[in-house]
């Protein structure tokens, strides 16, 4: 068979296994081993363990479980609740202030752990019940957390940016910096949409109450609180003393972020070493500040980290094997040659690459997408003059959509695990405006790549 025919067969079998519901790691591994048996010499199968070891033998990968430890330690203690409560005290007066607090909470928590699903789980466990208690539509509450969780893929330490840096042989420090400005801007757009949509709901609710109870202001007051506020929280109020009192709760979080950033960009440590510093600082914080030193609590943190990290590392190992088989069978090289030789404009080429990433997001998590297709598409992008640092962030932005749309939609399943009574259809309808914001932002980001490249060029200029 020609490399092209092998490639089509390889992709077809992969899709069948992935869409069958088989775990991603086993699907990738099963396809790889099957094609090794059918199309490669038997000696290669005998070197399977060595191939897997060589793929995983990268010191930078150590950063992934350590950064996850940071997120798990915060998410399973009172730390996440303190972060959430402190932010809400400063945003409660805004229309949709609690929703804005959830967006900011997701952004800060994401910058601590770099995992979108961990962010959705930790903030969603607190934020969704609180928003529903205050009268927010349940679909909107779930969608807000699911989409806010996607910010974890942009803010350092991002697991996907770490893997992209390894595969594309790019500076992880520059990739981390390149994700900061897009992450902040996207979080701001999410918060603005929360404010606008909440203002519109409160305005429509006020008009409805006036129509039912008469035109007087007194009738509107007698009719009860507006939508988005329950009887218990309609007159919720925090003094300046309450707000200032909450600031010390934020200090440990910003201290850890500051330590990590200084260690990384001050040239004191590599990303893997920085992850160790961050994990140690986080454990010290939860022990000293939150008295988390009982065996039951420590065991929960360690086991949670082991479970989540093992799943990610299994996907990474099998994706490396998957890439090795494609390369050995000349599928990667022939596909790259075909992509480079396409006679289409550069921006049209980028458009179809983004469409491919979105389609792959229908059934693959971001980790697998990065490892599987980066070696194939990157040479074509480089040949057309696209910046590899910029594309790493662009790829992450596009992959965000895969976390909030079916059939995989990992963040959607996390939300349904937290609030199983929220239907998938209701959740998806509420997610659509956030998806539209991401798509518009990707277009703007493509037109103005300086959004991502400004900070790396400023810090790493020679």
C-alpha positions in Angstrom: 0.0 0.0 0.0 1.1 3.6 -0.7 1.7 6.0 2.2 -1.4 7.8 1.2 -3.6 4.7 1.3 -2.0 3.6 4.6 -2.7 7.1 6.0 -6.4 6.9 5.1 -6.7 3.5 6.6 -4.8 4.5 9.7 -7.1 7.6 10.2 -10.3 5.5 9.5 -9.4 2.8 12.1 -8.4 5.5 14.6 -11.8 7.2 14.2 -13.7 4.0 14.6 -12.0 3.1 17.9 -12.2 6.7 19.2 -15.9 7.0 18.4 -16.6 3.6 19.9 -16.2 5.1 23.3 -12.9 3.3 24.0 -10.6 5.4 26.3 -8.4 7.6 24.2 -5.1 6.1 25.5 -6.2 2.6 24.6 -7.6 3.6 21.3 -4.4 5.3 20.2 -2.3 2.4 21.6 -4.5 -0.2 20.0 -4.3 1.4 16.5 -0.5 1.7 16.8 0.1 -1.9 17.9 -2.3 -3.2 15.2 -0.5 -1.4 12.4 2.9 -2.5 13.9 1.7 -6.1 13.6 0.3 -5.7 10.1 2.7 -3.3 8.4 6.0 -3.2 10.3 8.8 -5.8 10.9 8.3 -8.0 14.0 11.5 -6.5 15.5 9.7 -3.2 16.0 7.1 -4.8 18.2 9.8 -6.3 20.3 11.1 -2.8 20.9 7.6 -1.5 22.0 8.6 -0.9 25.6 11.8 0.9 24.5 9.9 3.1 22.1 7.4 4.1 24.8 10.3 4.8 27.2 12.1 7.0 24.7 8.9 9.0 24.0 8.4 9.7 27.7 12.1 10.2 28.6 11.8 14.0 28.7 12.5 15.8 31.9 10.1 18.6 30.9 7.1 16.2 31.2 7.7 16.1 35.0 6.1 19.5 35.1 2.7 18.1 34.2 2.0 16.1 37.4 3.6 18.7 39.6 1.5 21.5 38.2 -1.6 19.3 38.6 -0.6 18.7 42.2 -0.9 22.5 42.7 -4.4 22.6 41.3 -5.6 19.5 43.2 -4.2 20.8 46.5 -6.1 24.1 46.1 -9.3 22.5 44.8 -9.6 20.0 47.6 -9.1 22.5 50.5 -10.8 25.7 51.6 -8.3 27.6 49.5 -10.5 27.6 46.4 -13.6 28.7 48.4 -11.6 31.6 49.9 -10.4 32.6 46.5 -14.0 32.6 45.2 -15.4 34.4 48.2 -12.8 37.1 48.2 -13.3 37.9 44.5 -17.1 38.0 44.9 -16.9 40.7 47.6 -15.3 43.0 45.1 -17.6 42.3 42.1 -21.0 41.8 43.7 -22.3 45.2 42.8 -21.8 44.6 39.1 -24.8 43.2 37.1 -24.0 39.5 37.1 -21.3 40.2 39.7 -21.3 36.6 40.9 -20.8 35.4 37.3 -17.9 37.9 36.9 -16.4 36.5 40.1 -16.6 33.0 38.6 -14.8 34.1 35.5 -12.0 35.8 37.5 -11.9 32.8 39.8 -11.5 30.4 36.8 -8.7 32.6 35.4 -6.8 32.7 38.7 -7.3 29.0 39.4 -6.3 28.1 35.9 -3.0 30.1 36.3 -2.3 27.9 39.4 -2.9 24.5 37.8 -3.0 24.9 34.0 -5.8 22.4 33.6 -9.2 23.3 32.1 -11.1 20.4 33.5 -9.6 20.8 37.0 -10.6 24.5 36.9 -14.1 23.7 35.9 -14.4 21.0 38.6 -13.0 23.2 41.4 -14.8 26.4 40.7 -17.9 24.8 39.4 -18.5 22.8 42.7 -18.8 26.2 44.4 -20.0 28.5 41.7 -22.9 26.6 40.2 -24.8 26.1 43.4 -24.2 29.8 44.4 -25.4 31.1 41.0 -28.5 28.9 41.0 -29.3 30.0 44.5 -29.2 33.6 43.4 -31.6 32.9 40.5 -29.2 32.6 37.5 -30.6 30.3 34.8 -29.1 26.9 35.4 -27.9 26.5 31.8 -26.1 29.8 31.9 -24.5 29.0 35.3 -23.2 25.7 33.9 -22.0 27.2 30.6 -20.2 30.0 32.4 -18.1 27.6 34.4 -17.5 25.2 31.5 -16.3 28.1 29.3 -14.4 29.8 32.1 -12.6 26.6 32.6 -11.2 26.7 29.1 -9.0 29.6 30.2 -6.7 27.0 31.8 -5.4 26.1 28.4 -4.0 29.6 27.9 -2.6 30.7 31.3 0.7 29.4 32.4 1.4 26.7 33.4 -0.7 25.3 30.5 -0.3 21.5 30.0 -1.0 21.8 26.3 1.5 24.6 25.8 4.1 22.4 27.6 3.5 19.5 25.3 3.4 21.8 22.2 6.8 23.2 23.3 8.2 19.7 23.6 6.9 18.5 20.2 7.6 21.7 18.3 11.0 22.2 20.1 10.0 25.8 21.1 10.7 27.7 24.3 8.1 26.8 26.9 8.8 30.1 28.7 8.0 32.1 25.6 4.8 30.0 25.0 3.7 30.7 28.6 4.2 34.4 28.1 2.5 34.4 24.8 -0.7 32.9 26.3 -1.0 35.6 29.0 -2.4 38.5 27.0 -4.9 36.4 25.0 -6.0 34.7 28.2 -6.6 38.0 30.0 -8.4 39.5 27.0 -10.6 36.4 26.5 -11.5 36.4 30.3 -12.4 40.1 30.0 -14.7 39.3 27.0 -16.4 36.5 29.0 -16.9 38.9 31.9 -18.4 41.6 29.7 -20.8 39.1 28.2 -21.8 38.0 31.7 -22.5 41.7 32.6 -24.4 42.4 29.4 -26.6 39.3 29.6 -27.3 39.8 33.3 -28.2 43.4 32.7 -30.6 42.4 30.0 -32.2 39.7 32.1 -32.7 42.1 35.1 -34.1 44.8 32.7 -36.6 42.3 31.2 -37.5 41.0 34.6 -38.1 44.6 35.9 -40.4 45.4 32.9 -42.3 42.2 33.5 -42.8 42.9 37.2 -44.0 46.5 36.4 -46.4 45.2 33.8 -47.9 42.7 36.3 -48.0 45.1 39.4 -48.6 48.5 37.8 -46.3 51.2 36.7 -45.2 52.5 40.1 -41.8 51.9 41.5 -43.5 50.8 44.7 -45.3 48.0 42.8 -41.9 46.9 41.4 -40.4 46.7 44.8 -43.4 44.9 46.2 -43.2 42.4 43.4 -39.9 41.0 44.8 -36.3 40.8 43.7 -35.3 40.8 40.1 -34.2 37.7 38.2 -30.6 36.8 39.2 -31.3 37.5 42.9 -33.1 35.4 45.4 -35.0 36.7 48.4 -32.1 35.9 50.7 -29.5 37.6 48.5 -31.4 40.5 46.9 -30.0 43.0 49.4 -26.6 41.4 49.9 -24.1 44.0 50.9 -20.4 44.1 51.7 -18.8 47.1 53.4 -15.3 48.3 52.5 -14.1 46.7 55.7 -15.5 43.3 54.4 -13.7 43.8 51.1 -10.4 44.8 52.6 -10.7 41.9 55.1 -10.8 39.5 52.1 -7.5 40.7 50.6 -5.2 38.6 52.9 -7.0 35.5 51.6 -5.8 36.3 48.1 -2.2 36.9 49.2 -1.1 33.2 49.3 -2.3 32.7 45.7 -0.6 35.8 44.3 2.5 34.9 46.3 2.7 31.5 44.6 2.1 32.9 41.2 4.8 35.6 41.8 7.3 33.0 43.0 6.7 30.7 39.9 6.9 33.6 37.5 10.1 35.0 39.0 11.7 31.6 39.1 10.8 30.9 35.5 11.4 34.3 33.8 14.2 35.3 36.1 16.3 32.5 34.7 16.6 30.7 38.0 15.0 27.4 37.0 13.7 25.4 34.1 9.9 24.8 33.7 10.2 21.4 35.3 12.1 22.8 38.3 9.6 25.7 38.5 6.8 23.1 38.7 8.5 21.6 41.7 8.9 25.0 43.4 5.2 25.8 42.7 4.0 22.4 44.0 6.1 22.7 47.2 4.9 26.3 47.8 1.3 25.2 47.3 1.7 22.3 49.7 3.3 24.6 52.3 0.4 27.0 51.9 -2.4 24.4 52.4 -0.5 23.0 55.4 0.2 26.3 57.2 -2.8 28.4 56.1 -5.5 25.8 55.8 -4.2 23.2 58.3 -4.3 20.5 55.7 -1.9 18.0 57.4 -4.2 15.1 58.4 -3.6 11.9 56.6 -7.1 11.7 55.1 -6.7 15.2 53.5 -3.1 14.5 52.2 -4.2 11.1 50.9 -7.0 12.7 48.9 -4.6 15.3 47.3 -2.0 12.7 46.4 -4.5 10.1 45.1 -6.4 12.8 43.1 -3.1 14.0 41.5 -2.0 10.4 40.7 -5.4 9.5 39.1 -5.5 12.6 36.9 -1.8 12.7 36.0 -1.8 8.9 35.2 -4.6 9.4 32.7 -2.8 12.3 31.0 0.5 10.5 31.0 -1.0 7.4 29.5 -2.5 9.5 26.6 0.9 11.2 26.1 2.7 7.8 26.0 0.3 6.3 23.5 0.2 9.5 21.4 4.0 9.3 21.1 3.7 5.7 19.9 0.9 6.8 17.5 3.3 9.4 16.1 6.2 6.9 15.8 4.1 4.5 13.8 2.9 7.2 11.5 6.4 8.4 10.9 7.8 4.9 10.3 5.1 4.2 7.8 5.9 7.5 6.1 2.4 8.8 6.7 3.6 11.9 8.5 6.2 12.8 5.9 3.9 12.3 2.9 1.1 14.3 4.5 3.6 17.1 5.3 4.8 17.1 1.7 1.2 17.3 0.5 0.4 20.2 2.8 3.5 22.2 1.9 2.7 21.7 -1.8 -0.9 23.0 -1.6 -1.3 26.0 -3.9 -3.7 28.0 -1.7 -3.2 31.4 0.0 -1.5 31.3 3.4 -4.6 32.4 5.4 -6.8 29.9 3.7 -4.2 27.2 4.6 -4.4 28.4 8.3 -8.2 28.4 8.1 -8.3 24.7 7.0 -5.8 23.8 9.7 -8.0 25.4 12.3 -11.0 23.6 10.9 -9.1 20.3 11.2 -8.2 21.0 14.9 -11.9 21.8 15.6 -13.1 18.6 14.0 -10.5 16.6 15.9 -11.8 18.3 19.0 -15.1 16.5 18.4 -13.6 13.3 19.7 -10.1 13.9 21.1 -8.8 15.9 24.1 -6.3 18.7 23.5 -3.4 16.7 24.8 -3.9 14.0 22.1 -4.5 16.6 19.4 -1.2 18.4 20.2 0.9 15.3 20.1 -0.8 13.7 17.0 -1.0 16.5 14.5 1.7 19.1 15.5 4.5 17.1 13.7 2.4 16.9 10.6 1.1 20.5 10.2 3.9 22.5 11.7 6.4 22.2 8.8 3.7 23.5 6.4 3.0 26.4 8.7 6.7 27.3 9.0 7.2 27.1 5.3 4.5 29.7 4.9 6.1 32.0 7.4 3.8 31.6 10.4 5.4 32.1 13.8 5.6 28.8 15.8 5.1 30.6 19.2 2.0 32.4 17.8 0.6 29.2 16.3 1.0 27.4 19.6 -1.3 29.9 21.3 -3.6 29.9 18.2 -3.9 26.2 18.4 -4.7 26.3 22.1 -7.4 28.9 21.4 -9.0 26.7 18.7 -8.8 23.6 20.9 -10.7 25.4 23.6 -13.8 24.9 21.6 -13.3 21.2 21.7 -13.7 21.3 25.5 -17.2 22.8 25.3 -18.8 21.1 22.4 -20.0 17.5 21.9 -19.3 14.6 21.4 -16.3 14.8 23.9 -16.8 18.3 25.4 -14.8 17.3 28.6 -15.8 20.5 30.5 -19.5 19.8 29.7 -19.3 16.4 31.2 -17.5 17.9 34.3 -20.4 20.3 34.7 -23.0 17.5 34.3 -21.1 15.6 37.0 -21.4 18.5 39.3 -25.1 19.4 38.4 -26.6 16.3 36.7 -30.0 18.0 36.4 -28.7 20.5 33.9 -29.6 19.0 30.5 -27.0 18.8 27.7 -29.2 20.7 25.3 -29.8 23.5 27.8 -26.1 23.6 28.5 -25.1 23.7 24.8 -27.6 26.6 24.0 -26.0 28.6 26.8 -22.5 27.8 25.6 -23.1 29.2 22.1 -22.5 32.9 22.9 -19.2 31.9 24.5 -18.2 29.8 21.5 -19.0 32.8 19.2 -16.8 35.0 21.4 -13.9 32.5 21.1 -14.3 32.3 17.3 -14.4 36.1 16.9 -11.3 36.4 19.1 -9.4 33.8 17.1 -10.0 35.9 13.9 -8.8 39.1 15.7 -5.9 37.2 17.1 -4.9 36.0 13.6 -5.1 39.5 12.2 -3.1 40.9 15.1 -0.5 38.3 16.2 1.2 40.9 18.3 -1.4 40.2 21.0 0.5 37.0 21.8 4.0 38.0 20.6 4.4 41.3 22.4 5.3 39.9 25.9 7.7 37.2 24.7 9.5 39.7 22.5 9.7 42.2 25.4 11.1 39.7 27.9 13.3 37.5 25.7 14.7 40.3 23.5 18.4 40.3 23.1 
